[in-house]
């Protein structure tokens, strides 16, 4: 089988990166795997493996990504499937190429784009919803990362169930269950009686301010509790301003993002996700692998203890309850362990990954 994928993750060109290793594994499943990546100038087209070729668009600016990717894709002949990592900009490229080379079209959905918060977040997102509503009915197959997205597609767009495959984001259970901790985070924050951890990009949809607002109530019961954020992004300065406004310097600390979060999971008492919407929620799964009780808004896979989106009061009460009760903590952890049993191993995931393309053909 010959596959052409369209994506945006430039880390694929970083030697030894997780995404490079992942695509090396994918390439073992196919006769040929070609990957076009939206990039600015400065990248090189090359074969990572004899059957795995990478194509950077090397565009002058982001507005040329689509045109450059289509131009590259039209010279890659005899593909069985063209797959896009999203039904938006990448989807347009995949649709154009698939029509030109007469291949099957697969669209992947990693975020809950039919959620009202996605639509209202920006003009670009409103435009993306329009694009997705046009492209998805024309796809031969659709890969989603959660049942929530599948249900939304069926309910709101009347997409046939047979066209949709649920394939979650892969989480390497063995990697996290090695429990290898390089840094002793507890000793770094020895003043903290409890550590509440959040790890994500600082963007609008992550609703980071919800956790900060909750700490105003939590510190009344646990004055030395610490909300530790690990992340970067455009909302970071805004969040620091909010911390200053509520005088939460001792209770809320922001650290820059690192790829290996295992020391932080190991040190946490609770892990939280406060997003307006999620496609899946990978960090929640990773925290659960460390038997940390997860509290997350009703988004994505919604595991652990689920709270309403934007409800600061319920979030703070839930955190206070769990910090004060081992029984509640153990109940949540037990439910999470049941969920973790459903996750595929690496070998199982590779078969599922391959099967979705076989089904498409």
Order of alpha helices (4+ residues) and beta strands (2+ residues): beta-alpha-beta-beta-beta-alpha-beta-alpha-beta-alpha-alpha-beta-alpha-beta-alpha-alpha-beta-alpha-beta-alpha-beta-alpha-beta-alpha-beta-beta-alpha-alpha-alpha
